[in-house]
Amino acid sequence: MNDLKTPFTKQYFKIRKLSDTELNERRSLTAMAIALQMEKNLAPWQQSFDPKKDIEYKLPYDVIQQRFILGYNLIELIARKSDNDKFCKKQYINLNDIKKNNYHLKKGSKSIPMELFLKYDISYPIDPKTKRWTFKMTKTKEFIAYNKAMFHIEDLVGKYNFINLDKEIEPTKFIGNLIRNTKVTLIEEKHLIESYYAPRRDQIHIGDKTSYSNDRVYYSELLRHTIRSLTKPGRISEKGTEGFCKDKNDIKFLRDKFRVELATMQLCIMTKLPYKPTLTKLDNKKISYNFGYIPNYLVIVANDSYRLVNKALEIGLNLTKEQAQTQIIDKNSFKEKIKKDLSSPSAKQEDNSIKKDTSIADFIKNTLSEGKYSNRKIIDLVLSQDFKELTDKDLKEKKDIVKNLIKDVSKQINRKR
């Protein structure tokens, strides 16, 4: 069958509906496999890793459709990894694309059955004239479950050089865009023992960069709490994607934490930031029992993690220049500043946004004149903006350019004094 988004042609293949019984059986097997991995401490989200060094940690994708496999479909692949594998395999192709492109499968190859939900009723009635089955697709109000047969490219006869979908997202700008667009308040505290997100006040509290072994660890921690802030009601949906359960011993609290954990793991891989699990052994044990007992909880939480990842990519990669700058506040002056509406355009003294034609040198000059930020913070502020001078430069080149400009501008200011 052709991709449903393309015009219908004569060459199509049958797609099979899934009964409730078959769907439940599949989900039970997947949940049991995931629960077993978690009990053995072998699930990917239970491991610390650095995607820049640990090359096994790459998100799987469909080589023909050029789409990452996320949400519950990702869980279905992870459930089938062996104990010796750190992560699931990377490149996959669905059966319909194999047939359409005239590829051939190796003898004995077995498909990986995956769920596909469509708001279409697909049937194959027999044409009374030709006595052959035909294709019929009717739009429906509710989703209908279908079987999607996937194969790893190693199952294909011959070798093919498919397009690599391993695109690295520049983390500094991405996270800066996320925070600005959600208007969450970022508060750096020099001696903070443990960073956290306060949902009622909509604030991320984090130690300054000197509290971390390197900048990448700092941004990884910041990314986790930024994702948590996306679960707040009104960001993805009116109800939000997290229950904000008060009782930490309640299983709902752990499921809330687990969906953020899954989303963080996936976005750490995309941004090549180090990932460190936050769920304890006891947390994992409780969650694994819960998934084994009610498999549909795993489906819900996995798909919620997909919504978080999807929203983060949407916000972090498609930011408009007009959106407000992140509020970075020192804790000592927080009590005075909290009285003001930080999201209001009238709070100009805290607005670090730039005019369209402002150069980096002018921005640095104005920021240094205010005397509020360290050189390290000024570098972060510059990198979070869309300056033409930094276009097509990698992160190291950008930092070197900004550092040199800070030195030059500082000398100019000192001469005038």
N, C-alpha and C positions, 0 to 999 in steps of 0.2 A: 504494500500500500504506500502511496506517495505521502510525503509530509503534508499534514492537513492544512498548512499555511500556503501551500503552492497550488496552482491550478490543477485540476483533476485531469489525468491522462489515462490511456487505455492500460498502461502497465501498472497494476496495483496488486497488493498482496493482502491476504486476510489478517485481521487483528482479532484476537479472542477476548471476550468479556470474562471477567472473574466473578464467580459466585461468592456470596458472603462466606460460605463455608471454606472455600479455597483461600480467600483473602485472610480469614482468621487463622487458618493453618499456617500460612506463610509467615504471618506476623508473629505467631507463637514461636516458630523455629528461629526467626531472626532475633527475637527478644531473648530466647534461651541462649543463643550463641553469644550475644552481646553480654548477657549476665555472666556467662562462664568466663569470658575475657576479663570482665571487671573483677570477678572473684580471684582470678589468677594475676591481677594487676598487669594485664597485657593490652588493654584498650589504648588507642593512641592518645586520648585526652588524659590518660593517667601518667604519661611520660613527659619529662622535660626534654626539649629539643630546640635546636637552632636551625631553621630552614636554610641558612646560608652555608652551614657546615654539614648538616644531616640531610643529604640530598634525597633520601627515601621519602621525606615528608613533602609530597606534592599532591595537590588536589587532582582527583581523576576527572577526565573530561571525554566527551563524545568527539572523536576525531573528524567526523563528517559534519555534524551540526555545529561544531566549534563552541560547545557550551560546557561549563563546569557541571559536574554531577554533585548536587548539594542536597540538603534536607534529608528526608527519610531514605531517598535513593542512595545517598552516600553511606548511610547506616547499613543498608542492604549489602553494599560492597565490603564495608569493614567487617561485617559479620562473617564473611566468607574468607577472610585472610587467615593464614596459618599462624600458629604460635611463634614461628620463627620470623615472620614478617612484621616489621614495625608499623607499616601502613598498607593500605590496599594498593593494587597496581594502578597505573596511571592512565593508559590509553584504552578506550573502549569503542565499540561500534555496534549499532543495533542491527537486528536481522534484516529489517526492511532495506537498510542502506547496503547491506552485503548483497542482497538480491538485485537491487537497482543498479549497482556498480559492477555486477558480474564477478564479484569476488567468490572465492571458494573456501570452505571450511575444511580443516584437517579432519580425518576420520576419527570419530570418538569424541569430538569437541562437544562440550555441554554448555548450554546457555546459562546465563545468570538471570533468573526471572525477577523482573522489577515491576513495581506498580506504576501505572500511568492513568491519571484521572482526566477525563474530558467531559465537557458539557455537550456531548453529542452522542446520539444513539446510532451506532454503526451496525449495519446489517448487510446481508448478501442474498437478496431474493433471487430466485430463478426466473430468468426471462422466458415466458411461455413460448415465444417464437423461436429463439435460438437454443433454448434448453440449457443455457449457460448461466452461471451465477453472475450477478451484477452488484455494483457498489451503491449503497444508499446511506446517506448521512443526514440525520435530523437533529436540529438544535434542541436541547433540553434545559430545564430550569435547574436540575440537580446534576451533580457529577456522577459519572459512571466509571467504574473501575475496569481497566483493560490490562492485559499482560504485555509487557515490553521485554522482549528477549534480547539481552546484551551479551556480547562476546568480547574477550580481550583480543587485541590485535595479534597476539601470539597464536591464536586459534586459526588465523588466516593462512592459506597456502601461499608461499612466497613472502617477500619482504617489501614493505611500502614505507616511503618517507612522508608521513602525515605532518601537517602543520602543527608546530608546538604551541600550546596555549599557556605556557608557563610565563605569564607577564607579571613583572614585579611592580607593585604599587609603591611610590615614594612615600614613606610613612609619615614624615614630619608634616608635610603639606596636607596629606590625607586626614590625619588626626586633627590638625588645626581647623580644617574645613568642617569636620564633624562637630567639633565643639562650638565653633561660631554659628553654624547653621541651627543647632539645637538650642543655642543660647543658654547652655548649662554654665554655671559659674565654676571656674577653676581656681582653687585656693592652694598655694604652695606654702607648706609649713616646714621650716628648716629641720626641726628635731622630731618630726612625726614618726612614730614607731611603725604604724601600719596605715596604708592608704585605704580610703573607702569612698563610697558614693552615698550621700544623704538624700534619699528620695523626696522627703517632705520639703526640704529647702532647695532641692535640685542643685546640689553642690558636689563637686569632686574635690576631696581633700587628698593631697599627695605631697610627699617630701620633695625638696628641691633636688636638682640634678646631682648635687654633690653627695646626696644620700645614697646614690646608686653606683654600682661598679662601672657603668658606662651609660652613654646616652640611649643606646638601643634598649637596655633593660628598663630605663625610665619610660620610654615611649611605649613599650610593651605593657607596662603596668597602667599607663594612662589610657591605652587602647581598651583594656579590659573594663575600666570604669566608665569609659565613654559608651561602650556597648551596653553596659548596665543602664545608663541613663536613657538609652533609646527605648527601654521597656516601660518607661513612665507613661501613664495614660495620656492620650492626645498626640503621641509622637508617631506610633505606627497605627494605632487604632484608639478609639475613644476609651476603651476599657484597658488598653495597654496589653502587654504580653507577659506580664509578671504579676503574681498575686500580692507581692510585698507582705508575705505572711510574717507576723511578728514572732511566732514561736519557732525557734531554730531547730527544735526537735520534731516539728511537724514535717511530714513527707512533702507537703506542698512547698515548703521553704527549700528543700533539697532539689525538687524539680525546677523551681525557679532558678536556682543557682546552676543547675546542670545545663539549662538552655543557654545561659550566658557563657558557660564553659565551652560548649560546643561551638558557638559563634566565635568566641575568642580564638580558639584553636584554628579555625578555618581562616580568619582574617590575619592571624599571625603568619600563617603559611603564605598568604597573598602578599603581605607587606615585608616578608622575610625578617620579621622580628622574632626574638627568642620567646618561646612559650614555656610557661611554668604552671603546672596544675595547681589548683587551689582546693580541690575536694580531698578530704581526708579518707583514709582506708575505711573508716566507719561510714562516712557519707556514701562512698561507692558501694559498700555492702548493702546499705539500706535501699539505695536507688536500684541496684541490680535485682534485689528481691521484689521490689515494686514493679519493675518492668517484666520480670518473669511471671508475676501473678496477674498483671493487667497489661498485656502487650501493647494495647492501643495508646497507653501513656507514652511509650517510646516514640510512637508515630507522631503524636501531638507535639512533644517536646522537640523532636528532630525538625519538624516542619516549622515550629516557632523559631528555631535557631536559623533556619533558612530565611525567614522573614527579617530577622535581625541583620543577617549578612547582606541581604538584598537592599534593605533600607540604608545600611551603612555605606554600601557602594554607591547608591543613588545620591546620597548627601555628600559623601566625601569626594566624589569625582565630578560632580556637576554643580559646584558651588558658584553662585553669582557674586560679582565683585561688590555689589551694593550691600551684602549682608554684614551684620555688625561684627566687630572684632571681639575675640574672647576676652573675658574679664579675668585678669590675673591679679590676685589681691594678696597682699601680705597680711598674715593673721593679726599682727599688732594694730593695724589700722582698719580691720574688718568691721568692728562694731560701729564706727562712725559711717563707713561707706554703705553698710547694709541698709541704712535708712533710706537710701536713694533707690530709685527704680533703675537697676543696672541695664535693663533691656530698653529703657526709654531713650529716644534720640537726644533728649535734653541733657543727658549725662555725658557731655562732650569731653570733660576732663579725663574720662576713662576710655574714650573711643580711640583706638589705635588704627582705624581704617585709613586708607590713603586716597588721595585724589587720583584721578585717572593718569595724569601726566607727571606725577611726582617721581623723581629719580631716587635711587637707593641712597646716594650721598645726602640729598636733602632730607630724606626720611630719617637717616641716622643723625644728622645735624640737629633736627628738631627734637628727636628722642633723647639725645645726649644733653641738650639744653635743659630739658625737664628735670634731669638728674634723678629719675625714679627707678631706672633699670640698670642692671649689671650688663657688661658686654655679652655675657652668655645669653641673657634674656633678649637683648637687642637682636642677636643673631637669629634666635627663634622667631621673633616678630617679623624680621625681614623674610625669612624662609616661608612664613605662612602667607605672604602676599604674592601677587602675580606680577613681579617685575620683569620687564622685557629683557633686562641685562642678564637674567638668570635662566632664560629659556634654553632648553636643550643642554643644560649642564647637569652633571651628576652631583650627588649630595656633597662630596668632598670638595669639588670645584666651587660649588655655591658657598660653602662655609669659608673657604680660603679667600674668595672675592670679598665677602662681607667683612672678614677679619681685617684685611688690608685696608678697606675703606674706613673702618672704625678707627684704625691707627692714623690714617691721613686726616680724617675729619677732626680727630682729637687734637692733633698737632696744630691745625688751623685755628681751632677754638682757643688753644693755649697761647698762640702768638698774638691774637687780638687782645687777650687779657694782659 
